[in-house]
Amino acid sequence: MTSRELANSICDELIHHGFQALLAGGCVRDLLLGREPADYDVATNVTPEKVMELFPESVAVGAQFGVILVPRDGHKVEVATFRSDVSYSDGRHPDAVVYAQTAEEDVQRRDFSVNGLLMRHDTGEILDFVGGRNDLQARTIRAIGQADKRFEEDKLRMLRAVRFAARFGFEIEHETFSSIRKHANEIGQVSAERVRDELTKMLTEGAAGNAFRLLDQTGLLQQVLAQIAAMKGVEQPPQYHPEGDVWVHTCMMLDGIPAGSAPTFAWGVLLHDVGKPPTFRSAVETGDRIRFDGHVEVGVRMGEAICRRLKMSNYETEQILALIANHMKFKDVDQMRTSTLKRFVRIPRFEEHLELHRLDCLSSNRHLETYDFVKQFLAQTPPEQVRPARLLTGDDLVYMGYPPGPRFAEILHAVEDAQLEGVVTTREEALKFVAKAYAASK
C-alpha cells in the first residue's frame, strides 16, 4: 500500500459512512505540479472523536486542532476536521478552534492559495475556492485573503512563504511580500524549534541559495540569523575569492547543496565562514592583504551559540561545529604526515567535510587539486591502513613495567603514529618501538 492508496481508502471509508472527505493542501499542489507528494492529508467534516472511532489505529497528534494521524503499513495520513479558526493572540496558536461544515470555509483559514486546493480522491476533480490553480500557473505564492491577517495568525507563515517560493522557483505576490517585510521583526514570537525546522527545510530542499537571498530581501534574515546577514559587504582577498564578498560566496555554496542532503552538512555549509565578519582586517591594517585571522575558532564559538539558540541536538551541534572547525585544514593535506592525514580522513562523517570542501573550492577559485588529492588518497589507501587494529593496550604497558598515568596516552598515541606511518606493523615491532623510544619512562 502506498501513501496515496492509504489516503484513498480513508476517504472511501469516511464517504461510506456519509461524511465528506477530500485530499487537501500540499499533496494536491504537488500532484498538479507533477511532483510526488511527500505525504497526503485528508480534510473532512467528521469530528476528531469520530475519526478515531472509525480508525482504531489512529493517533491524536493534534486533536485540539482537529488533526488525527492514521498509520498503516508503514505509511501515515493526517485527517483534519474542517475548521474555522477565530483568533491567534500569541501569533502561533488559535485561541479556539471552531469546526466548520463546509470545505470552502475550511480553506479560508489556510496560509497560501497554492496550499488551499482540494481534490476528490476518486475522480481527481479539483475544488478551488481561493484561486490556487491560477497562482500555480502564474508561479506565485499568495496569502489567502488578507496577508496581514494570515501572518498575524501565525508568524511562521512568513518563513513558509519564502521556503515555498524558493523550492518551486515562484515569486511572492506583491501584497504578500510587502506584508512579510512589515511583520518581519515579529518572527521572534515563533519558537526556536519551529524556526529551526523551517530553516532546515530551506537548506535541504534543493534551493537553499534562493531561499537565503529571499530571506534577506524580505528582512527576515536579519531577524532569524543576523550573523549570516553580517556577511554582506565583507570583502575577501580577490586572489582567493574572485567571486566576491563572504555573502556571495556563502550563497554560491548554498546553491550547490543537493535536495535531500543531511541537515548537518547543509548547516555546516551555511555557517562555515560565520566567523569571518568579526575577524575581518583590511589590506591596510595587515600590510599585505585582507585577512580573517582566527575566523575558524571564532566561527566555532558563534556556531555553537546559534545551534544552542535554535535548540539543535548535541549530535547535530557536534557535527556542525566539526565542519566549521575542520574546513580550513584541507589546504594543508598535501603537507601532512601520513599519520596526520589518516587521522584527518577518519573523523566522523568525513564525507560531509570533503563535500563542503568541494563546494568551497567551486564557489571561490575553482581549484580542486586538494579535493582530488584526498579522493585519490582514499581510493588508494585500504580502510585497514586508515583504521588499523590497535597493536598495544595499557595492559601491555603495565606488563612492560611502565607506571600507569597520563604518559600512557602519549605512548599509545606514538605507537599508533608509528603504525599509521608504516614504521611498525606487528605487536612485536610495537613492543620494541616502545622499549627503545621510552626507555627512560619506566
C-alpha positions as CSV (number, residue, x, y, z in Angstrom):
1,M,0.0,0.0,0.0
2,T,1.3,3.5,-0.9
3,S,0.5,6.7,1.0
4,R,-1.9,7.7,-1.8
5,E,-3.7,4.3,-1.5
6,L,-4.0,4.8,2.2
7,A,-5.4,8.3,1.7
8,N,-7.9,7.0,-0.8
9,S,-9.0,4.2,1.5
10,I,-9.6,6.7,4.3
11,C,-11.7,8.9,2.0
12,D,-13.7,5.8,0.9
13,E,-14.4,4.8,4.5
14,L,-15.4,8.3,5.5
15,I,-17.7,8.7,2.5
16,H,-19.2,5.2,3.1
17,H,-20.3,6.5,6.5
18,G,-21.9,9.5,4.9
19,F,-19.2,12.1,5.6
20,Q,-17.3,14.4,3.3
21,A,-13.6,13.6,2.6
22,L,-11.2,15.3,0.2
23,L,-7.4,15.3,-0.4
24,A,-6.2,18.6,0.8
25,G,-3.2,21.0,0.8
26,G,0.3,20.3,-0.2
27,C,-0.4,16.9,-1.8
28,V,-2.9,18.5,-4.2
29,R,-0.4,21.2,-5.0
30,D,2.3,18.7,-5.7
31,L,0.2,16.5,-7.9
32,L,-0.8,19.5,-10.0
33,L,2.9,20.4,-10.3
34,G,3.7,16.9,-11.4
35,R,5.7,16.2,-8.2
36,E,5.4,13.1,-6.0
37,P,3.8,14.3,-2.7
38,A,5.9,13.7,0.4
39,D,2.7,13.0,2.3
40,Y,-1.1,13.1,2.0
41,D,-3.7,15.0,4.0
42,V,-7.4,14.4,4.1
43,A,-9.9,17.1,5.1
44,T,-13.3,16.1,6.4
45,N,-16.4,17.3,8.2
46,V,-16.0,14.4,10.8
47,T,-15.1,15.3,14.3
48,P,-11.7,14.0,15.6
49,E,-13.5,11.7,18.0
50,K,-15.5,10.1,15.2
51,V,-12.3,9.7,13.1
52,M,-10.6,7.8,16.0
53,E,-13.7,5.7,16.3
54,L,-13.7,4.8,12.6
55,F,-9.9,4.2,12.6
56,P,-8.9,2.4,15.8
57,E,-5.2,2.5,14.9
58,S,-5.3,6.3,14.7
59,V,-3.2,8.6,16.9
60,A,-4.3,12.0,18.2
61,V,-1.3,14.2,17.1
62,G,-3.2,17.4,17.2
63,A,-6.7,16.6,18.4
64,Q,-7.1,20.0,20.0
65,F,-6.7,21.4,16.4
66,G,-8.8,18.7,14.9
67,V,-5.9,16.6,13.5
68,I,-5.7,12.8,13.7
69,L,-2.9,10.6,12.3
70,V,-3.9,7.3,10.7
71,P,-0.9,5.0,10.3
72,R,-1.0,1.8,8.3
73,D,1.5,-0.5,6.5
74,G,4.4,1.9,7.2
75,H,2.5,4.9,5.8
76,K,0.6,7.7,7.6
77,V,-2.0,10.2,6.6
78,E,-3.3,13.2,8.6
79,V,-7.0,13.6,8.8
80,A,-8.1,17.1,9.7
81,T,-11.6,18.2,10.5
82,F,-12.9,21.3,8.6
83,R,-12.4,24.2,10.9
84,S,-12.7,28.0,11.1
85,D,-10.0,29.5,13.3
86,V,-11.0,32.5,15.3
87,S,-8.0,34.5,16.7
88,Y,-4.3,34.0,17.4
89,S,-3.3,36.1,20.4
90,D,0.2,34.7,20.6
91,G,0.9,34.7,16.8
92,R,1.3,30.9,16.9
93,H,-1.8,29.1,18.0
94,P,-5.5,29.7,17.6
95,D,-7.2,30.8,20.8
96,A,-10.0,28.5,20.0
97,V,-11.0,26.1,17.2
98,V,-14.4,26.2,15.7
99,Y,-15.3,23.3,13.4
100,A,-16.8,24.1,10.1
101,Q,-19.2,22.1,8.0
102,T,-18.0,23.1,4.5
103,A,-14.7,22.7,2.7
104,E,-15.0,26.2,1.4
105,E,-15.0,27.7,4.9
106,D,-12.1,25.4,5.9
107,V,-9.7,26.6,3.2
108,Q,-10.2,30.3,4.0
109,R,-8.1,29.8,7.2
110,R,-5.1,28.1,5.3
111,D,-1.9,30.0,4.5
112,F,-1.4,30.3,0.8
113,S,-3.7,29.8,-2.2
114,V,-1.5,27.1,-3.7
115,N,-1.9,25.2,-0.4
116,G,-5.7,25.7,-0.3
117,L,-6.6,23.4,-3.1
118,L,-8.8,20.3,-2.6
119,M,-9.2,17.2,-4.7
120,R,-11.8,14.4,-4.9
121,H,-9.8,11.3,-4.4
122,D,-11.7,9.1,-6.9
123,T,-12.3,11.5,-9.8
124,G,-9.4,13.9,-9.5
125,E,-11.8,16.8,-9.6
126,I,-10.2,20.0,-8.2
127,L,-12.1,22.2,-5.8
128,D,-10.6,25.7,-5.8
129,F,-12.2,28.3,-3.6
130,V,-9.1,30.6,-3.3
131,G,-7.6,31.0,-6.8
132,G,-4.9,28.4,-6.2
133,R,-4.8,27.0,-9.7
134,N,-4.3,30.4,-11.3
135,D,-1.5,31.1,-8.8
136,L,0.1,27.7,-9.6
137,Q,0.0,28.6,-13.3
138,A,1.4,32.1,-12.6
139,R,4.1,30.6,-10.3
140,T,3.0,32.8,-7.4
141,I,2.9,32.5,-3.7
142,R,-0.1,34.5,-2.5
143,A,-1.6,34.7,1.0
144,I,-5.3,33.6,1.2
145,G,-7.4,36.6,2.0
146,Q,-5.6,39.5,3.7
147,A,-1.9,38.8,4.0
148,D,-1.5,40.8,7.2
149,K,-4.2,38.7,8.9
150,R,-2.6,35.4,7.7
151,F,0.8,36.4,9.2
152,E,-0.7,37.9,12.4
153,E,-2.3,34.4,12.9
154,D,0.9,32.5,12.6
155,K,4.2,34.3,12.2
156,L,5.9,31.2,10.9
157,R,4.0,31.6,7.7
158,M,6.4,34.3,6.7
159,L,9.2,31.7,6.6
160,R,7.0,29.2,4.8
161,A,6.3,31.8,2.1
162,V,10.0,32.1,1.5
163,R,10.5,28.4,1.5
164,F,7.7,27.6,-0.9
165,A,8.8,30.4,-3.3
166,A,12.4,29.2,-3.3
167,R,11.5,25.5,-3.5
168,F,9.2,25.9,-6.5
169,G,11.0,28.9,-8.1
170,F,7.9,31.0,-7.6
171,E,7.5,34.7,-7.0
172,I,5.9,36.1,-3.8
173,E,2.9,38.2,-4.7
174,H,3.4,41.9,-4.1
175,E,1.0,42.4,-1.2
176,T,2.1,39.2,0.5
177,F,5.8,40.2,0.1
178,S,5.1,43.7,1.5
179,S,3.3,42.2,4.5
180,I,6.2,40.0,5.2
181,R,8.6,42.9,5.2
182,K,6.2,44.8,7.5
183,H,5.9,41.9,10.0
184,A,9.4,40.5,9.7
185,N,10.5,41.8,13.1
186,E,7.7,39.8,14.7
187,I,9.2,36.4,13.7
188,G,10.8,36.3,17.2
189,Q,7.4,35.3,18.6
190,V,7.8,31.9,16.9
191,S,9.5,29.2,19.0
192,A,13.2,28.4,18.2
193,E,12.3,24.9,17.3
194,R,9.8,25.9,14.6
195,V,12.2,28.4,13.1
196,R,15.0,25.8,13.1
197,D,12.8,23.3,11.4
198,E,11.7,25.7,8.7
199,L,15.3,26.9,8.0
200,T,16.5,23.3,7.8
201,K,13.9,22.6,5.2
202,M,15.1,25.6,3.2
203,L,18.6,24.3,3.4
204,T,17.8,20.8,2.3
205,E,15.1,21.1,-0.3
206,G,17.4,21.9,-3.2
207,A,17.0,25.7,-3.4
208,A,19.0,26.9,-0.3
209,G,20.7,29.8,-2.1
210,N,17.5,31.2,-3.4
211,A,15.8,30.8,-0.1
212,F,18.5,32.8,1.8
213,R,18.6,35.5,-0.8
214,L,14.8,35.8,-0.4
215,L,15.2,35.8,3.4
216,D,17.5,38.7,3.0
217,Q,15.2,40.6,0.6
218,T,12.2,40.2,3.0
219,G,14.1,41.4,6.0
220,L,13.7,38.0,7.8
221,L,17.4,37.0,7.6
222,Q,18.4,39.9,9.9
223,Q,15.8,38.7,12.4
224,V,16.5,34.9,12.4
225,L,20.2,34.8,11.6
226,A,21.8,38.2,12.0
227,Q,25.3,36.5,11.9
228,I,24.6,35.5,8.3
229,A,23.2,38.9,7.3
230,A,26.5,40.3,8.6
231,M,28.4,38.6,5.8
232,K,27.0,41.1,3.3
233,G,29.7,43.5,2.1
234,V,32.5,41.8,3.9
235,E,35.2,41.7,1.2
236,Q,37.6,38.8,0.7
237,P,41.1,38.7,-0.9
238,P,40.4,38.6,-4.7
239,Q,43.3,36.2,-5.4
240,Y,41.5,33.5,-3.4
241,H,37.9,34.7,-3.7
242,P,37.3,36.3,-7.1
243,E,33.6,35.6,-6.7
244,G,33.0,38.5,-4.2
245,D,32.2,39.0,-0.6
246,V,31.5,36.4,2.1
247,W,27.8,36.6,1.5
248,V,28.1,36.0,-2.2
249,H,30.5,33.1,-1.5
250,T,28.2,31.5,1.0
251,C,25.1,31.8,-1.3
252,M,27.0,30.2,-4.1
253,M,27.8,27.3,-1.8
254,L,24.2,27.1,-0.7
255,D,23.3,26.9,-4.4
256,G,25.3,23.7,-4.6
257,I,23.6,21.8,-1.8
258,P,21.5,19.0,-3.4
259,A,18.0,18.3,-2.3
260,G,17.9,15.6,0.4
261,S,21.3,16.5,1.9
262,A,22.0,15.8,5.5
263,P,20.8,18.7,7.7
264,T,24.2,18.8,9.5
265,F,26.0,19.2,6.2
266,A,23.7,21.9,5.0
267,W,24.0,23.9,8.2
268,G,27.8,23.4,8.1
269,V,27.9,25.0,4.7
270,L,25.8,27.9,5.9
271,L,27.9,28.5,9.0
272,H,31.5,27.5,7.8
273,D,32.5,31.2,7.4
274,V,30.3,32.7,10.1
275,G,33.5,33.8,11.9
276,K,34.7,36.0,9.0
277,P,32.8,39.2,9.6
278,P,34.0,39.8,13.2
279,T,37.6,38.9,12.3
280,F,37.9,40.9,9.1
281,R,41.1,43.0,8.7
282,S,41.7,45.1,5.6
283,A,44.9,45.1,3.5
284,V,45.8,48.5,5.0
285,E,45.6,47.0,8.5
286,T,47.6,43.9,7.7
287,G,50.1,45.5,5.4
288,D,49.6,42.9,2.6
289,R,46.1,41.5,2.0
290,I,42.6,41.1,3.6
291,R,42.9,38.5,6.4
292,F,40.5,36.7,8.7
293,D,42.9,35.5,11.4
294,G,41.2,33.2,13.9
295,H,38.0,33.1,11.9
296,V,37.7,29.3,12.4
297,E,37.9,29.5,16.2
298,V,35.6,32.5,16.3
299,G,33.2,30.7,13.9
300,V,33.1,27.6,16.1
301,R,32.0,29.7,19.1
302,M,29.5,31.6,17.1
303,G,28.2,28.4,15.5
304,E,27.7,26.8,19.0
305,A,25.7,29.8,20.1
306,I,23.5,29.6,17.0
307,C,23.0,25.8,17.5
308,R,22.1,26.3,21.2
309,R,19.7,29.1,20.4
310,L,17.9,27.0,17.8
311,K,17.9,24.0,20.2
312,M,19.7,21.6,17.9
313,S,20.5,18.2,19.4
314,N,24.0,17.6,20.8
315,Y,24.7,15.2,17.9
316,E,23.8,17.9,15.3
317,T,25.7,20.6,17.1
318,E,28.8,18.5,17.4
319,Q,28.9,17.7,13.7
320,I,28.1,21.2,12.6
321,L,30.9,22.6,14.8
322,A,33.3,19.9,13.4
323,L,32.5,21.1,9.9
324,I,33.3,24.7,10.8
325,A,36.5,23.7,12.8
326,N,38.0,21.5,10.0
327,H,37.1,23.3,6.8
328,M,40.5,25.1,6.6
329,K,42.6,22.0,7.2
330,F,42.2,20.8,3.7
331,K,44.7,23.4,2.4
332,D,47.4,21.5,4.3
333,V,46.7,17.9,3.4
334,D,49.5,17.6,0.8
335,Q,52.0,18.7,3.5
336,M,50.6,16.4,6.3
337,R,52.5,13.4,7.6
338,T,50.8,10.2,6.6
339,S,49.7,9.5,10.2
340,T,48.1,13.0,10.4
341,L,46.3,12.6,7.1
342,K,44.9,9.2,8.1
343,R,43.6,10.6,11.3
344,F,42.1,13.5,9.4
345,V,40.2,11.4,6.9
346,R,38.7,9.1,9.6
347,I,37.0,11.8,11.5
348,P,33.2,11.0,11.8
349,R,31.2,11.6,8.6
350,F,34.2,12.7,6.7
351,E,32.2,12.6,3.5
352,E,30.4,15.8,4.7
353,H,33.7,17.5,5.3
354,L,35.0,16.6,1.9
355,E,31.9,17.7,0.1
356,L,31.9,21.0,2.0
357,H,35.5,21.5,0.8
358,R,34.5,20.7,-2.8
359,L,31.7,23.3,-2.7
360,D,34.1,25.8,-1.0
361,C,36.5,25.4,-3.9
362,L,33.9,25.6,-6.7
363,S,32.5,28.7,-5.1
364,S,35.8,30.5,-5.0
365,N,39.0,29.9,-7.0
366,R,37.6,26.6,-8.5
367,H,40.9,24.8,-7.8
368,L,40.1,21.2,-7.0
369,E,43.7,19.8,-6.7
370,T,43.3,19.3,-2.9
371,Y,40.0,17.7,-3.3
372,D,41.4,15.3,-5.9
373,F,44.4,14.6,-3.7
374,V,42.2,13.5,-0.8
375,K,39.9,11.5,-3.1
376,Q,42.9,9.7,-4.6
377,F,44.3,9.0,-1.2
378,L,41.1,7.5,0.0
379,A,40.8,5.4,-3.2
380,Q,44.4,4.1,-2.9
381,T,44.6,3.5,0.9
382,P,42.9,0.4,2.2
383,P,40.5,1.0,5.1
384,E,42.5,-1.3,7.4
385,Q,45.5,1.1,6.9
386,V,43.4,4.1,7.8
387,R,41.9,2.4,10.9
388,P,44.4,-0.4,11.8
389,A,43.7,-2.7,14.7
390,R,45.4,-1.5,17.9
391,L,48.8,-3.2,18.4
392,L,49.2,-2.4,22.2
393,T,47.0,-1.5,25.1
394,G,47.5,0.0,28.5
395,D,47.8,-3.5,30.0
396,D,50.7,-4.2,27.7
397,L,52.5,-1.1,29.0
398,V,51.8,-2.2,32.6
399,Y,53.3,-5.6,31.8
400,M,56.4,-3.9,30.4
401,G,56.9,-2.1,33.7
402,Y,55.5,1.4,32.9
403,P,53.7,3.0,35.8
404,P,50.0,3.9,34.9
405,G,49.4,7.5,34.4
406,P,48.9,10.3,31.9
407,R,52.0,9.2,30.0
408,F,50.1,6.1,28.8
409,A,48.1,8.1,26.3
410,E,51.2,9.7,24.9
411,I,52.9,6.4,24.4
412,L,49.9,4.7,22.8
413,H,49.4,7.7,20.5
414,A,53.1,7.4,19.5
415,V,52.7,3.7,18.8
416,E,49.6,4.4,16.6
417,D,51.5,7.2,14.8
418,A,54.3,4.7,14.0
419,Q,51.7,2.2,12.9
420,L,50.0,4.7,10.6
421,E,53.3,5.7,9.2
422,G,54.2,2.1,8.4
423,V,57.1,2.1,10.8
424,V,55.6,-0.8,12.9
425,T,53.2,-3.4,11.6
426,T,53.2,-6.1,14.3
427,R,52.8,-6.4,18.0
428,E,56.4,-7.4,18.4
429,E,57.6,-4.4,16.5
430,A,55.4,-2.1,18.6
431,L,56.9,-3.5,21.8
432,K,60.4,-2.9,20.6
433,F,59.4,0.6,19.5
434,V,58.2,1.5,23.0
435,A,61.1,-0.1,24.7
436,K,63.5,1.9,22.6
437,A,61.6,5.3,22.5
438,Y,60.5,5.3,26.1
439,A,63.3,3.5,27.9
440,A,63.7,6.4,30.4
441,S,60.0,6.5,31.3
442,K,60.0,3.4,33.5
